[in-house]
Amino acid sequence: MDDNLSNSNVKVAVRLRPMNRREKDLKTKCVVEMNGNQTVLNPASQNLSKGDPRNQPKVFAYDYCFWSMDEADTDKFAGQEVVFQCLGESLLDNAFLGYNACIFAYGQTGSGKSYTMMGSSEQPGLIPRLCSSLFDRILQEQREGESFTVEVSFMEIYNEKVRDLLDPKGSRQALRVREHKVFGPYVDGLSRLAVACYKDIECLMSEGNKSRTVAATNMNEESSRSHAVFNIILTHTVTDLGSGTSGEKVSKLSLVDLAGSERAAKTGATGERMKEGNNINKSLSTLGLVISALADQGAGKNKTKFVPYRDSVLTWLLKDSLGGNSRTAMVATVSPAADNYDETLSTLRYADRAKSIVNHAVVNEDPNARIIRELREEVEKLRDQLTEAEVLDG
C-alpha cells in the first residue's frame, strides 16, 4: 500500500460566516479576509500602539478557506454544497474503500458550527448531505455478490457524561465509556440502529436533535450545550460466487458537532449555564492539548510526549479520529466581527496546529475479504494481459 495513503495529515478548513444581528447592531467591522487558501486576520482596532502584537495582520494557510460571508459576492461565496464537495465527498470515498473517517466542527459559540454540520431544511449541512449521498453511492457501487448494510448511532456528551440520543426507551441515563483491546474506546450500551434509506436517517437525526441539550446565551439564542457525535457504520460484504466464501469491510464515519468555546463574561452565563460552560471549555482545552501533543509528534518533535486522551470523555472517544486509524477533517468556524477578534484568533491558531497531526489509517477488512479482493485484482490483471496478447497476435 502507498505509504502516503495510510499516513495522512488531518485536513483543515476554515469557514467565515456572515455578520449576525448582534454584530450588525454593534456596527462592528469585518476583520477577516480570505485569499485562496489563506485566511488573514486584520487588527481589530486602530487605537493600538505600534508595538502591540494585535496591530499586525495574522496570516494562516489551510487546506480550504470557505468565504460564506456575503452571498452577493458570487465569485468567492462558498455555500453548503461547496463545503460538502470539498470535505464530504472525499470522506465518502474513504468510507467505501474501508477506512474510518471523521469530520469535526470547532469554533466559538454562535460561529456557525451546527449550521455547517446540520444546516437547515432549505440548506442542509454536511451530515444530511453525506447521508443522502451515501445511499446514492450504495446503489451505484452494488454488484453481484456484494451487499451493504448501514447502521447509525447518535450520542451527546453533556457535562462530561454520555447520553444516547436514539435510546428507544427514552431514558436519559449516562452511559459508560470502555476500551476494547482491538477496537479502542466505545460507549457501552449505545444503540446501533439499522437504516435502509436516507429517510430513515433523517427521522432518527430529527429525533436525536430534539433530545439534544440547547440553551440561550447572550452570544447565541440556541447554543449547543453538548458535543454531539453521529456515527454511521458501513459494512460492505463481498461473497465469492465460485467458492461461496464471504468477507467484509467495516468503516465508521464519525460526524462531530462540538459545543461552542466561550467566555462566561460574554455569554452572560451564571449558575447551571456557568457549570455547563466550564465543562465545555474543559473538554475543548483538553482537545487543544491533545491536538498540540499530536502536532508535535507529527512534526517529528517530542515523539514520546504523553497525549492526554483520557482527561476528557470527548478526547477519549475521539482517540481513533485524532492520531489514530481514521481519515479526518476539521472545520473551524469563525465570526468576521472585530468584536470577536480574540476568539477568532484562538480558533485560527487551534486549526493551524491541527494541520500537523498525522493519522495512520488502515483498511478495516477481515482476511477473507482481503484474499477475495486480491484474487479479483489478480484475475482482472490476467484478463487485461490476455486481451493485450490476443490483440498483438491478431
C-alpha positions in Angstrom: 0.0 0.0 0.0 1.1 3.5 -0.8 2.5 4.9 2.5 1.1 8.4 1.7 -2.3 6.9 1.7 -2.0 5.1 5.0 -0.3 8.1 6.8 -2.3 11.2 6.1 -2.5 14.6 7.8 -5.7 15.9 9.2 -7.4 18.1 6.5 -8.3 21.5 7.9 -10.8 24.0 6.6 -11.9 27.4 7.9 -15.3 28.9 7.3 -16.3 32.5 7.7 -20.0 33.2 8.5 -22.0 36.4 7.8 -22.4 39.1 10.4 -25.3 38.2 12.8 -27.9 40.7 14.1 -26.0 41.4 17.3 -22.8 42.3 15.4 -24.7 44.5 12.9 -26.3 46.3 15.9 -22.9 46.9 17.3 -21.8 48.3 13.9 -18.6 46.2 14.3 -16.3 46.0 11.3 -15.1 42.8 9.4 -11.6 41.9 10.3 -11.2 38.6 8.3 -10.1 38.3 4.7 -9.7 35.2 2.6 -7.4 34.8 -0.5 -7.3 31.3 -2.0 -6.1 29.0 0.8 -5.0 31.9 3.0 -7.0 33.5 5.9 -5.9 36.9 7.1 -7.0 38.3 10.5 -6.6 42.1 10.5 -6.1 44.4 13.6 -9.4 44.8 15.5 -8.8 48.4 16.3 -6.9 51.5 15.0 -6.2 52.7 18.6 -3.4 50.1 19.3 0.2 51.2 19.9 2.6 50.3 17.1 4.4 47.7 19.3 1.2 45.9 20.2 1.2 42.4 18.6 -2.5 42.8 17.8 -1.5 45.7 15.4 -0.1 43.2 12.9 -2.2 41.2 10.4 -2.0 37.5 11.2 -1.8 35.2 8.1 -2.7 31.5 8.2 -2.8 28.9 5.4 -5.2 25.9 5.4 -6.4 23.2 3.0 -9.6 25.0 2.4 -10.9 28.5 3.2 -14.7 29.0 2.8 -15.9 32.6 2.4 -19.6 32.3 3.4 -19.9 36.0 4.5 -21.7 37.5 1.6 -24.0 35.7 -0.9 -23.9 38.6 -3.3 -20.2 38.0 -3.8 -20.8 35.1 -6.1 -17.2 34.6 -7.2 -16.0 34.0 -3.6 -19.1 32.8 -1.8 -18.9 29.1 -0.6 -22.4 27.7 0.2 -23.3 24.3 1.8 -22.8 22.4 -1.5 -19.2 23.7 -1.9 -18.3 22.7 1.7 -19.7 19.2 1.0 -17.9 18.8 -2.3 -14.5 19.8 -0.7 -14.9 17.8 2.5 -17.8 15.3 2.4 -17.1 13.6 -0.9 -13.5 12.5 -0.2 -14.7 11.3 3.2 -17.3 9.1 1.5 -14.6 7.8 -0.9 -12.6 6.7 2.1 -15.5 5.0 3.7 -16.2 2.9 0.6 -12.5 1.9 0.5 -12.9 0.6 4.0 -11.3 3.4 6.0 -12.7 5.0 9.1 -13.4 8.7 8.6 -14.3 11.7 10.8 -15.3 15.3 10.4 -15.5 17.6 13.4 -16.5 21.3 13.6 -14.8 23.6 16.1 -15.3 27.3 16.9 -16.7 29.8 19.4 -20.4 29.7 20.3 -22.6 31.2 17.5 -19.9 30.9 14.9 -21.9 28.5 12.6 -20.8 25.0 13.6 -24.3 23.5 13.8 -25.2 25.3 10.5 -22.2 23.8 8.8 -22.8 20.3 10.2 -26.6 20.0 10.2 -27.7 23.1 8.2 -31.4 23.9 7.8 -34.3 22.3 5.8 -33.6 24.7 2.9 -29.8 24.5 3.1 -28.8 21.0 4.5 -25.3 20.8 6.1 -22.5 18.2 5.8 -24.2 15.5 7.8 -27.5 15.3 5.8 -25.7 15.6 2.5 -23.2 12.9 3.5 -26.0 10.5 4.5 -28.1 11.2 1.3 -25.0 10.7 -0.9 -24.1 7.5 1.0 -27.3 5.7 -0.2 -26.8 7.1 -3.8 -23.3 5.6 -3.8 -24.5 2.2 -2.5 -26.9 1.9 -5.5 -24.0 2.8 -7.9 -21.4 0.5 -6.2 -23.6 -2.6 -5.6 -22.6 -5.5 -7.9 -23.5 -9.2 -7.9 -22.1 -11.0 -4.8 -21.9 -7.7 -2.9 -24.1 -6.2 -0.2 -24.0 -3.1 2.0 -25.6 -2.5 5.4 -25.8 0.8 7.2 -26.3 1.4 11.0 -26.3 4.6 12.9 -25.8 5.8 16.5 -26.2 9.3 17.9 -24.9 10.5 21.3 -24.2 13.7 23.1 -21.5 14.4 25.7 -23.1 16.8 28.3 -21.3 17.8 31.5 -18.7 15.0 30.8 -21.5 12.3 30.7 -22.5 10.4 27.6 -26.2 10.1 26.6 -27.8 8.1 23.9 -29.9 10.4 21.7 -31.6 7.5 20.0 -32.5 5.5 23.1 -35.8 3.7 22.2 -36.7 3.6 26.0 -36.2 7.4 26.2 -34.2 7.1 29.4 -31.7 9.9 29.9 -29.2 7.8 31.9 -25.5 8.3 31.5 -23.6 5.5 29.6 -20.1 4.3 30.4 -17.1 4.6 28.1 -15.0 1.5 28.0 -11.9 0.5 25.9 -11.7 -2.6 23.7 -8.2 -4.1 23.1 -8.5 -4.0 19.4 -11.3 -1.5 18.6 -10.4 1.1 21.1 -12.8 3.3 23.2 -16.5 2.6 22.8 -19.8 3.5 24.6 -21.2 0.6 26.5 -25.0 0.2 25.8 -25.2 2.7 22.9 -27.9 1.7 20.5 -27.0 1.0 16.9 -30.0 1.1 14.6 -30.1 -0.3 11.1 -31.3 2.0 8.3 -32.5 1.2 4.8 -32.7 4.6 3.2 -31.9 8.3 3.8 -35.5 8.9 5.0 -34.8 6.6 8.0 -31.6 8.5 8.9 -33.5 11.8 8.6 -36.2 10.7 11.0 -33.6 9.5 13.6 -31.5 12.6 13.2 -34.5 14.8 13.8 -35.5 12.8 16.9 -31.9 12.9 18.2 -31.6 16.7 17.7 -34.8 17.3 19.6 -33.3 15.5 22.6 -30.1 17.5 22.4 -29.3 19.9 25.2 -29.5 23.6 24.0 -30.0 26.8 25.8 -29.9 30.6 25.2 -26.9 32.6 26.0 -26.1 36.3 25.2 -24.0 35.1 22.2 -26.5 32.6 20.7 -30.2 32.1 21.2 -29.9 28.3 20.6 -26.4 27.5 21.9 -25.5 23.8 21.8 -24.6 22.9 25.4 -23.3 19.5 24.5 -20.9 17.8 22.0 -22.9 15.6 19.5 -21.4 12.6 17.8 -23.3 11.0 14.9 -21.8 7.7 13.8 -22.5 5.8 10.6 -21.2 2.2 10.4 -21.0 1.0 6.8 -20.5 -2.8 6.3 -19.6 -4.0 2.8 -19.9 -7.8 2.4 -18.3 -9.5 -0.6 -19.2 -13.1 -1.5 -17.1 -15.1 -3.9 -19.8 -16.8 -6.1 -17.4 -19.6 -7.0 -16.3 -20.7 -3.6 -19.2 -19.3 -1.5 -16.8 -17.7 0.9 -17.5 -14.2 2.1 -15.6 -11.4 3.8 -16.4 -7.9 4.9 -15.0 -4.4 5.3 -16.4 -2.2 8.0 -15.9 1.5 8.1 -17.1 4.0 10.7 -17.9 7.6 9.8 -17.9 9.9 12.9 -19.6 13.3 12.4 -18.9 15.6 15.4 -20.6 18.9 16.2 -18.7 20.3 19.1 -20.3 22.7 21.6 -19.0 26.3 21.3 -15.9 27.5 23.1 -16.9 30.6 25.0 -16.1 33.2 27.7 -18.5 33.4 30.6 -18.3 37.3 30.6 -19.5 37.4 27.0 -22.2 34.8 27.2 -23.6 36.1 30.4 -23.5 32.6 31.9 -24.4 32.1 35.6 -25.4 29.1 37.7 -26.1 25.9 35.7 -25.1 27.7 32.4 -21.8 28.6 34.0 -21.2 25.0 35.1 -22.0 23.7 31.6 -19.7 26.3 30.1 -16.8 25.2 32.4 -17.3 21.6 31.4 -17.5 22.6 27.7 -14.3 24.6 28.0 -12.5 21.8 30.0 -13.2 19.3 27.2 -12.2 21.7 24.5 -9.0 22.7 26.2 -8.1 19.0 26.6 -8.8 18.6 22.9 -6.4 21.5 22.4 -3.7 19.8 24.5 -4.3 16.5 22.5 -4.0 18.4 19.2 -0.8 20.1 20.4 0.8 16.9 21.5 -0.1 15.1 18.3 1.0 18.0 16.2 4.4 17.9 17.9 4.6 14.2 17.1 3.5 14.7 13.5 6.2 17.4 13.1 8.8 14.9 14.4 9.3 16.7 17.7 8.9 15.1 21.1 7.7 11.7 19.8 7.4 10.3 23.3 5.2 13.2 24.5 2.2 12.0 26.6 -1.2 12.5 24.8 -3.9 13.2 27.5 -6.8 11.4 25.7 -8.3 10.2 29.0 -8.5 13.7 30.6 -11.9 14.2 29.0 -14.7 11.9 27.6 -14.7 13.8 24.3 -11.0 13.2 23.6 -11.1 9.6 24.8 -14.0 8.9 22.3 -12.2 10.8 19.5 -8.9 8.9 20.1 -9.1 7.0 16.8 -10.1 10.1 14.9 -7.1 12.1 16.1 -3.7 10.5 15.5 -5.3 7.0 15.0 -6.9 4.8 12.4 -9.0 7.4 10.6 -9.0 9.9 7.7 -10.0 13.1 9.5 -11.1 16.6 8.5 -11.7 19.6 10.8 -13.9 22.6 10.0 -13.1 25.7 12.1 -15.9 28.2 12.0 -15.2 31.9 12.7 -17.0 35.2 13.1 -16.0 38.1 10.8 -16.5 40.8 13.6 -13.8 42.8 15.3 -15.8 42.3 18.5 -14.8 38.6 18.4 -11.1 39.2 17.5 -9.6 37.2 20.4 -11.9 34.2 19.9 -11.3 34.2 16.1 -7.5 34.3 16.6 -7.7 31.5 19.2 -9.8 29.3 16.7 -7.4 30.0 13.8 -4.4 29.0 15.9 -6.1 25.9 17.1 -6.9 24.9 13.4 -3.3 25.7 12.5 -2.0 23.2 15.0 -4.3 20.5 13.8 -2.7 20.6 10.3 0.4 18.9 11.7 -1.5 15.8 13.0 -0.6 12.6 11.1 -3.2 9.8 11.2 -2.4 6.2 10.4 -5.5 4.9 8.6 -5.8 1.2 7.6 -8.5 -0.6 5.6 -10.8 -2.4 8.1 -11.3 -5.8 6.3 -11.3 -9.3 7.5 -8.7 -11.8 6.0 -11.3 -13.4 3.8 -12.3 -10.1 2.2 -8.7 -9.2 1.6 -8.0 -12.6 -0.1 -11.1 -12.3 -2.3 -10.2 -8.7 -3.3 -6.6 -9.6 -4.1 -7.7 -12.6 -6.2 -10.2 -10.5 -8.1 -7.5 -7.9 -8.8 -5.2 -10.7 -10.0 -7.9 -12.1 -12.3 -8.6 -8.6 -13.7 -4.8 -8.2 -14.3 -4.6 -11.6 -16.1 -7.6 -10.8 -18.2 -6.1 -7.5 -19.3 -2.8 -9.3 -20.2 -4.7 -11.9 -22.1 -6.7 -9.3 -24.1 -3.4 -7.5 -24.9 -1.8 -10.8 -26.1 -4.8 -11.5 -28.3 -4.6 -8.0 -29.9 -0.9 -8.5 -30.6 -1.4 -12.0 -32.1 -4.4 -10.7 -34.2 
